Amino acid sequence: MLDHIRGEIGQLPEGNREVLILGELGGLSDEEVAQTLGISRANAKVRLHRARAQLKQAIGARCDFYRTELSCAPNSAACCLPAAAADGAKSER
């Protein structure tokens, strides 16, 4: 799954990808991202917001795991059952 997410990040427009990598993955503050890229803090925040939205949309459109496994209610007995439970064994949940 991580490889798939990395692939989706790689498909983002360059400016949004840079901000996402520096801010979310690199742990830099909005101000540090802005200084690193030579843009305003407001622009860094806008790009980060857009990058998150684009990544969410891309993952939602192309990832079966996201649609099937992560869209169910966490407290549901049928949600995200381990492989053993799918074979009829009871889950420890």
C-alpha positions as CSV (number, residue, x, y, z in Angstrom):
1,M,0.0,0.0,0.0
2,L,2.9,2.4,0.8
3,D,4.2,1.9,-2.7
4,H,0.8,2.8,-4.1
5,I,0.7,6.0,-2.0
6,R,4.2,7.0,-3.1
7,G,3.2,6.5,-6.7
8,E,0.2,8.7,-6.2
9,I,2.3,11.4,-4.6
10,G,4.7,11.2,-7.6
11,Q,1.8,12.0,-9.9
12,L,0.9,15.3,-8.1
13,P,1.9,18.5,-9.9
14,E,5.5,19.4,-9.0
15,G,4.8,22.4,-6.8
16,N,2.1,20.6,-4.7
17,R,4.3,17.5,-4.5
18,E,7.3,19.4,-3.2
19,V,5.2,21.1,-0.5
20,L,3.6,17.8,0.5
21,I,6.9,16.0,0.8
22,L,8.6,18.8,2.7
23,G,5.6,19.6,5.0
24,E,3.9,16.3,5.6
25,L,6.7,13.8,5.1
26,G,9.7,16.0,6.1
27,G,8.0,17.6,9.1
28,L,8.8,21.2,8.1
29,S,6.6,24.0,9.3
30,D,4.6,26.1,6.8
31,E,7.2,28.9,7.2
32,E,10.1,26.5,6.7
33,V,8.5,25.1,3.6
34,A,8.0,28.6,2.2
35,Q,11.6,29.6,2.9
36,T,12.9,26.4,1.3
37,L,10.9,26.9,-1.9
38,G,11.2,30.7,-2.0
39,I,7.4,31.2,-1.8
40,S,5.1,33.0,0.7
41,R,3.8,31.2,3.7
42,A,0.2,31.7,2.4
43,N,1.2,30.1,-0.9
44,A,2.8,27.1,0.9
45,K,-0.4,26.6,2.9
46,V,-2.6,26.8,-0.3
47,R,-0.3,24.3,-2.1
48,L,-0.4,21.9,0.8
49,H,-4.2,22.1,1.1
50,R,-4.4,21.4,-2.7
51,A,-1.9,18.6,-2.5
52,R,-3.8,16.9,0.3
53,A,-7.1,17.2,-1.6
54,Q,-5.5,15.9,-4.9
55,L,-3.9,12.9,-3.1
56,K,-7.2,12.1,-1.3
57,Q,-9.1,12.2,-4.6
58,A,-6.4,10.1,-6.4
59,I,-6.4,7.5,-3.7
60,G,-10.2,7.4,-3.6
61,A,-10.5,7.0,-7.3
62,R,-7.8,4.4,-7.9
63,C,-7.3,2.3,-4.7
64,D,-9.7,-0.6,-4.1
65,F,-8.3,-0.9,-0.5
66,Y,-9.3,2.6,0.3
67,R,-12.9,2.1,-1.0
68,T,-13.5,-1.3,0.4
69,E,-11.5,-1.6,3.6
70,L,-11.3,1.9,4.9
71,S,-14.8,3.0,4.1
72,C,-16.6,0.7,6.5
73,A,-17.6,1.6,10.0
74,P,-14.7,0.8,12.4
75,N,-17.0,-0.8,15.0
76,S,-18.8,-3.0,12.5
77,A,-18.3,-6.8,12.9
78,A,-17.9,-7.1,9.1
79,C,-15.4,-4.3,8.9
80,C,-11.9,-5.1,7.8
81,L,-12.0,-8.7,9.0
82,P,-8.7,-10.5,9.2
83,A,-8.1,-13.3,6.7
84,A,-8.8,-16.0,9.3
85,A,-12.3,-14.5,10.0
86,A,-13.1,-14.6,6.3
87,D,-12.6,-18.4,6.4
88,G,-15.2,-18.7,9.2
89,A,-13.0,-18.4,12.2
90,K,-14.0,-16.0,14.9
91,S,-12.1,-12.7,15.2
92,E,-10.7,-11.4,18.5
93,R,-12.1,-7.9,17.8
